[in-house]
Amino acid sequence: MFAGSPSMVALHDFLGVALGLGGFMVAYLLVGIPLKFAGSHRLGKSYGAVFYLSAPCYSPMTWDRSPGFSLEQIWPAVRSALFWGAHCAVAYSIYWYVVKNFELSPLQRSYLALLPFYVFSETFAALLRLVFLPAGRVLCPVHARPLMAPSLAKFWGRCWNRWVSDWLRHLIFAPLLRRPYWAAMAVFVVSGLWHEIVFELPYYLAGHTPAFGSMTLFFLVQGLALLIEPKFIRRQPLLRRLYAWVAVVGPSPLLFNDAFRWAFML
């Protein structure tokens, strides 16, 4: 008798959200453990359980760069979490208003999810940085002004998700640097496979029909876009930035599929 009541519907929606985000976080941390060990082995150093089991950054070099905790760090961390949290609430409210009041195709919904996902990622990372202060580390921000990235290479290499991209640069790109084209493609292939495991696998285990291969294809497109960037664009800052936006946003529905949106409540 209560199956269709608003409270039961709300509970069902909440459990779905919790399962999606929780599955992503569990997969993110579990996949990170062997990757962190590989990184520490390459450096010839060992780290504590906090880094291996719970640190959101994968690269030990990123962990080493993180400054020590001081009381002066508390307020900036709180302020950042509040700032991004407020923007996240607005972005998600607008997104869900549009989704519930307009009939959007999956393609339209994927593009619409771009901005709220970005704001969510900043918010979630700010909260994690705040939580990690008692561990004695001030983690670097997950992004470095990606919306202002001057090129596609800088977007993926220096601006977007540094908690993972630093590991890719240190463990995949650097050893292959003598063959930079192969190194770049190897980074994008590994990144695609990582996304399949962290997003598609939990989605599949939760009983949904996954789209394995979609995310890897997106990153292969990114690698090709990086390699075929016209030379004349490299001398024009505005064109380089525009090229980066087109390359990332254009094929983004391959990444922002059902599994990805499920993980981030989109």
PyMOL commands that set and color helices and strands:
alter all, ss='L'
color gray80, all
select helices_A, chain A and resi 6-43+49-54+60-65+71-101+106-112+114-131+133-135+146-148+152-159+162-176+180-205+214-227+231-234+237-249+252-254+258-263
alter helices_A, ss='H'
color red, helices_A
deselect
rebuild
show_as cartoon
